[in-house]
Amino acid sequence: MTYNTQSLLPHVLAGEIENPQLTIIWMHGLGADGHDFAPIVPQLERQLKAGVKFIFPHAPVRPVTLNNGMSMPAWYDIKSIGTTREVSMDDMEESRKQIEAFIGAERERGMRDDQILLVGFSQGGAVAFHTGLRHPRPLAGIISLSGYIPVPCETGSEYPVANAGLPILVCHGTRDQVVPPILADRALEHLKKQGFSYTFSTYEMEHSVCPEEIDDIAIFINRLL
């Protein structure tokens, strides 16, 4: 399949664009956009031991039931929150295909699947999980920041066997009231049940990102490099 780069979601590029050793596709949270995490790039680059390309896609604008139907950048509609999430499966699949298009475009530029890392915050972390666990070939890994697994496959049939050794980093704030820590716990339980290994780090923070977390992300990326 040939990917038309003009058909990709609008996005922000940063880092080593011409000759990267790793490509990171980083998804933002609800109501934000691709510019949200771009300022983190210089902080990470000071710690990374090789050139990394960062792609920050802008999620489509769509009505969000949770916010009284108001339209905003969102990877999928959220219909209810709490210790569970009711999400739009159609939106989730659309977002998965949109991220897969970025993966495909990077492969056409010469990157291997195992040189492509998915990172996401909150909603973006959910999309990183949903896409990465189901990708047909092992990626470099998945990093979920204050996220959760939105549509767990309890039988594991949707997770290719080749992904069994997929490196996964899960980071979460202990005081997060937007995505309660119990959702991270359930994600870890699901990963363990399906035979995935992971690194889990918590931070004394709410629904946010902190300097210690950025350091841990850099350490994880350097291990991949």
C-alpha positions as a printed Julia matrix, in Angstrom:
225×3 Matrix{Float64}:
   0.0     0.0    0.0
   1.27    3.47  -0.87
   0.49    6.26   1.58
  -0.21    9.76   0.32
   1.4    12.05   2.86
  -1.12   14.76   1.92
  -3.89   12.5    3.24
  -2.31   12.21   6.68
  -3.82   14.16   9.55
  -2.32   17.64   9.96
   0.66   17.35  12.29
   3.69   19.0   13.84
   7.2    17.71  13.07
  10.18   18.14  15.39
  13.56   16.61  16.18
  15.8    14.82  13.68
  13.55   14.81  10.64
  16.02   13.84   7.89
  17.9    10.83   9.3
  16.32    9.59  12.54
  17.18    6.39  14.34
  13.67    6.3   15.81
  10.32    7.9   14.92
   7.9     8.78  17.71
   4.22    9.32  16.9
   2.86   11.21  19.91
  -0.9    11.65  20.42
  -2.29   14.48  22.54
  -5.23   14.42  24.96
  -8.85   15.52  24.63
  -9.31   19.14  23.56
  -5.61   19.73  22.88
  -3.7    19.48  19.59
  -0.34   18.42  18.2
   1.37   21.53  19.57
   0.64   20.45  23.15
   3.69   18.25  23.66
   6.07   19.78  21.11
   7.76   21.92  23.82
   8.92   18.71  25.52
  11.16   17.8   22.57
  14.19   19.95  23.6
  14.03   18.51  27.14
  14.09   14.99  25.75
  16.72   15.68  23.09
  19.2    16.81  25.74
  19.03   13.28  27.17
  18.66   11.12  24.06
  21.72    9.35  22.68
  20.61    9.34  19.02
  18.49   11.37  16.62
  14.73   10.98  17.03
  11.94   12.26  14.79
   8.77   13.42  16.52
   5.37   13.48  14.84
   2.54   15.16  16.74
  -0.77   14.62  14.88
  -3.78   16.88  15.4
  -6.87   14.83  16.26
 -10.0    15.56  14.18
 -12.56   17.97  15.61
 -15.72   16.07  16.58
 -18.64   16.4   19.04
 -17.89   14.95  22.47
 -20.89   13.64  24.39
 -19.13   14.07  27.73
 -18.8    17.8   27.07
 -22.46   18.37  26.19
 -21.84   17.62  22.55
 -19.36   20.45  22.12
 -16.97   19.94  19.19
 -13.26   19.82  19.97
 -10.13   17.93  18.94
 -10.76   14.35  20.05
  -9.52   10.94  19.01
 -12.93    9.49  19.85
 -16.22   10.38  21.48
 -16.47    9.68  25.21
 -20.02    8.95  26.32
 -19.41    8.42  30.03
 -16.54    8.55  32.53
 -15.69    7.32  36.01
 -13.99    4.03  36.76
 -15.08    2.88  33.29
 -15.18    4.58  29.91
 -17.9     4.23  27.29
 -16.3     5.2   23.99
 -17.27    5.27  20.33
 -15.86    2.17  18.66
 -16.27    3.75  15.21
 -14.16    6.72  16.28
 -11.59    4.44  17.91
 -11.16    2.43  14.73
 -10.94    5.59  12.65
  -8.17    6.9   14.9
  -6.34    3.57  14.78
  -6.36    3.7   10.97
  -5.15    7.3   11.02
  -2.17    6.38  13.21
  -1.53    3.3   11.09
  -1.31    5.68   8.11
   1.53    7.55   9.84
   3.26    4.24  10.56
   2.88    3.24   6.92
   4.25    6.58   5.72
   7.31    6.2    7.95
   7.9     2.69   6.64
   7.82    4.05   3.09
  10.52    6.5    4.12
  12.72    3.58   5.15
  11.93    3.14   8.84
  11.31   -0.36  10.14
   8.28   -1.07  12.32
  10.62   -1.64  15.26
  11.95    1.9   14.8
   8.52    3.45  15.37
   7.33    4.24  18.9
   3.75    5.19  19.84
   3.31    7.65  22.7
   0.08    9.14  23.95
  -1.31   11.22  26.79
  -4.78   10.47  28.2
  -7.0     9.87  25.13
  -3.81    9.69  23.1
  -2.49    6.98  25.41
  -5.67    5.0   24.82
  -5.13    5.26  21.06
  -1.48    4.24  21.45
  -2.58    1.09  23.28
  -5.43    0.34  20.88
  -3.18    0.71  17.85
   0.11   -0.67  19.08
  -1.2    -3.88  20.63
  -3.01   -4.7   17.38
  -0.31   -3.68  14.89
   0.59   -6.69  12.71
   4.34   -6.34  13.31
   6.24   -5.46  16.49
   6.76   -1.73  16.89
   9.57   -0.2   18.93
   7.14    0.09  21.83
   4.24    1.91  23.47
   4.28    4.66  26.09
   0.99    5.5   27.8
   0.93    8.7   29.87
  -2.1     9.02  32.14
  -3.96    6.72  29.77
  -5.87    3.45  29.75
  -6.82    0.54  27.5
 -10.17    1.64  26.02
 -11.18   -1.6   24.3
  -9.37   -4.58  25.84
  -9.48   -7.81  23.84
 -10.13  -10.31  26.62
  -9.38  -13.31  24.41
  -6.17  -11.79  23.09
  -7.18  -12.82  19.57
  -6.67   -9.27  18.24
  -3.08   -9.11  19.51
  -0.55  -10.66  17.1
   1.72  -13.21  18.76
   4.72  -11.33  17.37
   3.93   -8.47  19.77
   4.47  -10.56  22.9
   7.8    -8.88  23.66
   6.63   -5.34  22.87
   8.32   -2.83  25.24
   5.66   -0.91  27.16
   5.98    2.0   29.59
   2.94    3.05  31.62
   3.11    6.33  33.57
   0.34    7.69  35.79
  -0.31   10.32  38.43
  -1.4     9.06  41.85
  -3.82   12.0   42.21
  -5.29   11.85  38.71
  -9.03   12.61  38.9
  -9.57   12.73  35.12
  -8.28    9.23  34.4
  -8.38    7.58  37.84
  -5.36    5.39  38.72
  -7.69    2.37  38.84
  -7.89    2.57  35.03
  -4.1     2.28  34.85
  -4.28   -0.67  37.25
  -6.85   -2.37  35.02
  -4.66   -1.76  31.97
  -1.73   -3.42  33.74
  -3.89   -6.35  34.81
  -4.99   -6.8   31.21
  -1.44   -6.6   29.87
  -0.26   -9.15  32.43
  -3.16  -11.49  31.66
  -2.3   -11.33  27.95
   1.37  -12.05  28.59
   2.81   -8.58  27.97
   5.61   -7.24  30.14
   5.74   -3.56  31.08
   7.4    -0.9   33.19
   5.06    1.04  35.47
   5.92    4.38  37.08
   3.76    6.61  39.26
   4.18   10.25  40.19
   2.72   12.5   42.87
   0.68   14.55  40.43
  -2.78   14.98  38.93
  -3.66   14.67  35.21
  -0.41   16.12  33.96
   3.23   15.49  33.1
   6.15   16.18  35.43
   9.96   16.49  34.99
  10.6    13.1   36.61
   8.24   11.52  34.11
  10.08   13.14  31.19
  13.34   11.7   32.57
  11.77    8.23  32.69
  10.53    8.62  29.11
  14.07    9.52  28.0
  15.51    6.48  29.79
  12.94    4.21  28.1
  13.66    5.7   24.66
  17.41    5.33  25.12
  16.93    1.65  25.89
  15.13    1.29  22.57
  17.95    3.12  20.79
